[in-house]
Amino acid sequence: MKILRIKAIVQKELIQIRRDPLSLAMAFAMPAMLLFIFGYAITLDVNRLTTIVYDRDRSSTSRELVDALVASGYFTVVRSAEDGRELDDYLDSGRARVAVSIPEHFSLDIRTKKTAPLQVIVDGSDSNTATIVLGYMTVFTNLFSERLGNVKITPLIDPRVRVWYNPELKSQHFIIPGLIAVIMVVIAALLTSLTIAREWERGTMEQLIATPVKPAELILGKLIPYFLIGFIDVAVSVLMATALFGVPLRGSLFLLALLSGIFLFGGLGLGIVISVVAKSQLVASQISMVVTFLPAFLLSGFMFAISNMPVPLQFMTRIIPARYYVTVVKGIFLKGSTIRFLTTEALFLTAFAAFVFAVANRKFKKKIV
């Protein structure tokens, strides 16, 4: 393997990239654009829940309850019903997701230290949101009861809960690092999935085959320019995560760069394998999207906990590189994880990078078929 030949392929690929400004713009703009859109669009925070209130008590206490409900920031009262049938109408039409019915004698029951009933109806078509709403309402009613001073709740167990790594429980702090990993999985394979196929379609592969360039030199020459582009994309994504979304970077930036580089090499190598096999830019791009995006989004632990998946799918996730890179990015960002805690992930990503490079080198034949 000669450095001079690799350098010549790198220069050729850089010229090809400059001649295709649309692809270059896509390579730089798409990660930032996707991170911006998905970073704001995907959220697990539940707030500003549309709520309809039917106050049959019409007392100062019931009005105080409604005001406290709005002041919590989790509920937005869109209608004060005059009739109980309006609750069904608003829930059925989707104009409200929560209905609160305050019965008559609500304030009287509280003043006489009786248990005051409060009916809360939640739209359960979204089970996750409904579960969170029920938790919100339980905490809210307990705090409101204590604030009134009439109903003092004395629990048998007094938990002292501390939340580590994401004390404010912001979903963006959980989503953005994983989103960086998912986006880079897709971009890395997509960048190089067209390189070899483009040579075949344009008829320039015959010229490369006639040269003394070896398959490994050709693959490395194709990889290096896109590796640099991918590394810039990672840097931009990390900068956006910290500066735009406020996600704390608690770990080593050097370790993040090192493991990202290993992952990028493997992802770009996977794109080369796809390009060698497909020999068509259209087919290669479609294969790369299917092979990278769906597993990365669904089976990497980015959005859905792997431990909650069926056992066969849990075993399947073990061969998906995105799973390990998501763990790396989240661990370094949120936990400040060191290489001691990321050894397994680092070894897998290294082995995967070596494996796909070996496959690409074996699959690429310097002959016309």
Secondary structure by P-SEA (a helix, b strand, c coil): ccaaaaaaaaaaaaaaaaacaaaaaaaccaaaaaaaaaaccccccccccbbbbbcccccaaaaaaaaaaaaccccccccccccaaaaaaaaaaccccbbbbbccaaaaaaaaccbbbbbbbccccaaaaaaaaaaaaaaaaaaaaaaaccbbbbbccccccccccccccccccccaaaaaaaaaaaaaaaacccaaaaaaaacaaaaaaaccccaaaaaaaacaaaaaaaaaaaaaaaaaaaccccccccccaaaaaaaaaaaaaaaaaaaaaaaaaaccaaaaaaaaaaacccccccccccccccccccaaaaaaacccaaaaaaaaaaaaaccccccccaaaaaaaaaaaaaaaaaaaaaacccccc
